[in-house]
Amino acid sequence: METGSSTGTALSARAVFFVAPRSVEIRNVALGSEQPNAGQCDKDAPVLVRSRLAAISSGTELLFFRGQMPEQIEGETLAALGEAGGYPLAYGYMNVGVTASGQRVFAFQPHQDRFRCNPDELVAIPADVRDEDAVLLPSVETALSIVHDAAPLLGERVAVFGLGVIGLLVCELLVRCGIRKPVAVDPIPERRERAAELGCACLSPSEPRLETEIERLTDGRGLDIAINTSGSQAALQTAIDASALHGTVVEASWYGRKPVELQLGEAFHRRRLTIKSSQVSRVPPALSARWDKARRLQTAMELCRALRPGKHITHRFALGQAQEAFELLDTQPEPVLQIVLEMPD
């Protein structure tokens, strides 16, 4: 991968900035200037990438849009936080683009139409993986990490609460792991239909006897493993209440500053349940002798080819329509599954 040819002129990019609660703007970001012949002899020189497609994380980025982000993310303080609630702030991490040499790459970069990136931070996209699938590489990796944390055994009954993109990908991976008819719970009928097509037994959280129905589906034992990807306190409580003796609840949601209150009485204590946090930034210690983040990311890219996660893209907006995209996600989430921002040529 090479940097583009240089004219010595200053370069800039158009980027999405969170500027206030429920407000984003497109702002210019300086990329510095190219020096003549830069990057042609130095394989470690930053690469200039022209973005093609960026995906919005409906969980994490919606917290930023609503002003509910915490002061730290994955243990690192964001430089912009602490001033006016953390604004203005450019944030995003799903970007597919192309280098000057024509190599398609994925990068954990904010939503902007071009950027510079160190070569070792770029992930080459195989020729047979579409942009729409590659841009969801972090979502696939997160789903893979959740399944690794859950560690289901063949024959166990597993439920997934929350059928956003992550939840649906977790369901699909569970089926590929041999889990028979995972229970999938979500209030939106269209999402339950997608899960049913994957081989899940689907339930609505509004069913008056939801826990009884889960008990029936698990032959009276309850859930061996309950995975919550919904970001919902109520769903987490149901996951606890529907779990079997010595069952495990895997909490994969990120709540930001939103408080969560749980009833940890009879069901939690008497059944000796385990509540486990799942977060993709680290590999579980039990796997670290054989797995590292590089192996997991490579596996996730292979799964992008197999799962074709771009099938979950429901809405496309131009980069300049980012405000409209976030407003839709904030106020009318029912029809939205995955939003992508398309970059100008």
N, C-alpha and C positions, 0 to 999 in steps of 0.2 A: 504494500500500500504506500502511496506516495502523496506528498503535498502537491497542490496544484501549482501551475506555472505562475510566476510572480511578476507584477508590474511595479512593485514598491509602493503602491497606493494603499491607503488605509481601508480595511475591510470592516464591515459591520453585519449584524444579523437582526432579524425581526423576531422578538421573543415575547411569549405570554408572561405577564407579571400579575401576581395577586397584589392588588394595591389597597384593598379595604375589604371588610366583610361583604361578600356577595358582589364583588367588583373586580374584574380583570381588565388589563389594557395590553395593547401591543406596543412595545417599546423597542427602540434601537439599542443594540448591545455592541460595543466595540470589540473587534476580534484582533486588533493590532494590525500591523502592516507586514506584508510579505517582503522578504529580501530577495534580490535576484538569485536564482538557483537554489533557494532554500529547500531543504529536504531531499535534494537529489543525491547527496552524498552521505547524509546522516539518517540512518534507518530509524533513529530514535526521535527525530524531529516531530513535533505535533502535526497531525494530519488534518487537513481541511476537508470537512464532510458536508455535502449538500443533502439536507433532509428530504425525505420523500413522504414519510408517514409518521405520526406520533399518536400514541394511545393515551387516553385519560384513565387514571386509576380512580374508579368511582368511590372507593372507600377512602384512601389516603387523601386524594386531592379535594374531595368534597369537604373534608374537615378544614383544609386550608381555605377553601372558598367561603365556608361558613364562619371562619375565625375561631375554630375549635382546635387548632394544632397546638401541641405541647411545645415547650421550650427546647426539647431535645428530640432528635430522631436517631434511633439505632446508636445511642450513646454519644453522638457528636452534636455539639451545640451549633445551630445554624447562625452564621455571622449576622444575618439581618434581624434575628429575633431580639426582642427586648426594646425595639423602637416601634412605637405605634402598633403594638401587638404583633410585630414581626413583619409588617409591610413597609415598603414593597418587597416582594420576594418572587424570584423565578424558581419554579419547582416542577418537576416531572422526571420520569426515568424510563420512558419507553419510546425509543426513537430509532427509526430505520432510515438509512441514507446511503449515499454513494460517494466514493472518493473520486479524485481527479483521474485516477487510473481505471475507473469503471468498476471497482470492487464494491459490491453491496455489503453493508455492515450494519450491525446493531450496536447501539451505544446507550448507556444509562445517562441520558442527557435531558435537560429541560425541553419544553416545547418551543423550538425556534427553527428558523428555516435553514440555518447552517451553523456550524460550530467547529472548534478545534478540539482535537482529542489526541492523547498519546496513543501510539500504535498498539501498545499492550492493553489498552482499555477498550479496544474495538473487538467485536466478535464477528468473524467472517460468516456470511450467510451462504449455505450451500445452494447451488444452482436450482435444485428441485424444491426449495422452500420458498413459498410466496412471501412478499412483503407483509401481507395481511396476517400471515401466521407468525412470521419472525418478530413482528412488533409486539406480540404478546408473549415473547420469551420469558419475561419476569413473572407473568401470571402462571405459566406452565411450571417454571421453577418453584414458585411458591406452592402450587398444588402438590408437586412432587415432594417438597419438604414437609408439607402437612401429612402426607401419607407415610413418609419415613418416620415422623414423630408419632403418628398413631400406631404404626407397626401392627396392623391387623393380622390375625392368624386365619388360615383357611377354615371356613365353617363358622366364623364369628359373624354376629349381626351388628352391622354398623349403620349409623344414621348421619346424614349431613343436614345441618340446619342453615338455610340460606343458600339460594341457588343463583347467585350472581355468577360471573365468569369463573371466579376461583372455585366456588362450590360445585359448579357443573364439571369443571375439570377434575376436581377431587372425585366426584362420582364416577367419571369415566375411568380414572386411574384405578379406583377400587374394583370396578368390574374387570379391568384388565388383570388385576392381581388375583382374581378368582373369588372375590366376595360376592356371594349370591344375593341378588336383589337388594342392594342397599336401600335404606329408607331415606327419602328425600323430602324435606319439609320447607315450604315457601308459600307465602300468601298470594303470589302472582300466578294465575293459571297457565300463562304462556311458558313460564319457566318450569313449572311442573311438567308440562307437555314435553319440553326438551329433555328433562331428566327421565321421563318415562321411555322416550325413544332410546335412551342409553341403557335401559334395563333396570330402572329403579322402581320401587314401590313408593308412590307419591302421596303426600298428605298435606292438607292445609292447616296452618296453626290455628285457624278459626274454628276448626271442628270441635264441637263441645266435649267430645270424649277422646281427645288426641292421645293422651297417655294410655288409655284403654286399648286404642287401636294399635299403638306401638307394641303393647304387651301381647296383643293377639298375633301380630306379625313376627314376634320373637318367641313364639310358643310359650309365653308366660314368663320368660326369664328376664326380660328387659334387654337393654342395649349393652353389648360388650364394650363398644366404643361409640361415643357421640362426639361429632365434630361440629363446632360452631364457626361458621364463616360469615354470619349475618350482620354482625355488629349490633345485635339486638339483645338487650338485657333479658327480655321475656323468653327469647329462644334459648339463651344460656340456662335459664332457670328450668325450662322444660327438658333440656338435655340432661341436667342433673337429676331431675325427678323421674325421668324415664330410664335411668341407667340401672344395670344389673348389679348384684352383689360383687364388690371388687371391680366394678367397671371403671373405665377411664373416659374423662371428658377432655377433649382437646380444644382449647380456645385459640382460634386463629384470627380472631377479629382484632382490629386496632381501634380503640375508642378515643384516642387523643385525650382531651380534657373532660370528656363526658363522664360523669360519675356512674357507677354501676352498683346497684344494691341487690343482694341475693339472700334468699332464705336457705341457710345452711343448717337446717334442723334435722328432722327424722331421716329423710332420704339420704342426705349427704353423710351423716355420721354413722347411722346404723348399717349402711351398706358399705362403709369403708371405701368411699370413692376417691379416685385420684383426679385432680384437675391439673392439666398440663398446658403450659403456654407453648405455642408454636410460632416461631419467627424465623424468617428465611435468611437473616443476616449471618447466622452461624450454623455449622453442621453439628448435629447431636453428638455428644461425647462418645456414646456407644458405637457410633459409626466412624469416628474420626481415624481409626487405624486403616480403614479401607476407602473411605470417602473424603474428598475435600471439595471446596467450592468449585474448582475447575472441572472435576469429574461430574458434579451435579449439573453444572451449567451445560456441559457437553451433552449429557443425557437429556436435559430439557430441550436442547435444540433438536435432537433426534426425535423427541416426542412432538415437537412442533410439526415435523414432517408427517408423523403418524396420526396425530389427533386433529390437525388442521384447525387450530383454535380460532382462526379468522372467521369461522362459521358463526361465531357468536357476535360479530360486529353487526349492530343494528342501526347505527347512525353515523353519518359522515358530515363533517363541517370543514370549511376552509379555515386556515389559520386565523384569518381576520374575523371569523365568527366565533371565537373562543368564548366570549361573554354569553352568546346565545346557547352555546353547547352546555356551559356550566349551569345556566338558568334552567335548561330543560332537565338536567340531572338533578338539580336541587328541588324543583317544584313539581315535576311530572316524571318520577322515576319508574313508574309501572311499565311503560313501553320500552324503557332504555335497558339494554344489557351491556353493550360496549360501544363507546364513542371513540372515533378516531378523527384526528385533525390532518387534513390533506395539505401538503405544502405546494406553493406555486412552482412552476418549472423555472 
